[in-house]
Amino acid sequence: MNNSIVSQILDCWYLDVEFLDNLIDEFDIDLDIDCIKKEFWLVNLNLLVYKVYDEVKNRFLTDYKEEVEEITWNSLENVWDFEDYEIFTNYLDSHLWFNNEKIEDLFQLWRSRNSSKNYDY
């Protein structure tokens, strides 16, 4: 699909669409748009970026469950219950970070090792 059409559908700029595409490619994320549509009536770029980052967070916590448990001294029964992170969505200025510096460092290491491509954002 042409980026200008996607930009119009998502009510954003083409660079925002490229950001989303690159983020999805970086981590090889497979979004279930139908599921997202059922959960949220209106789909926009920020929502999609949030969903991608949420999946990235879950993958990281799954891969480094033991290390994160050691750092936090808490058991991670379910990675979806982990709350010590932030996802900020504002188109190109969207980010995922962990509030604990050691976990954030671990995440950055994991990201550099596991992303299929490295983009500067």
Sequence and secondary structure as in RCSB ss.txt:
>XXXX:A:sequence
MNNSIVSQILDCWYLDVEFLDNLIDEFDIDLDIDCIKKEFWLVNLNLLVYKVYDEVKNRFLTDYKEEVEEITWNS
LENVWDFEDYEIFTNYLDSHLWFNNEKIEDLFQLWRSRNSSKNYDY
>XXXX:A:secstr
  HHHHHHHHTS HHHHHHHHHHHHHHT    HHHHHHH SS  HHHHHHHHHHHHHHHHHHHTHHHHHHHHTS 
 S GGG  SEEEE SGGG EEEESSHHHHHHHHHHHHHH SS    
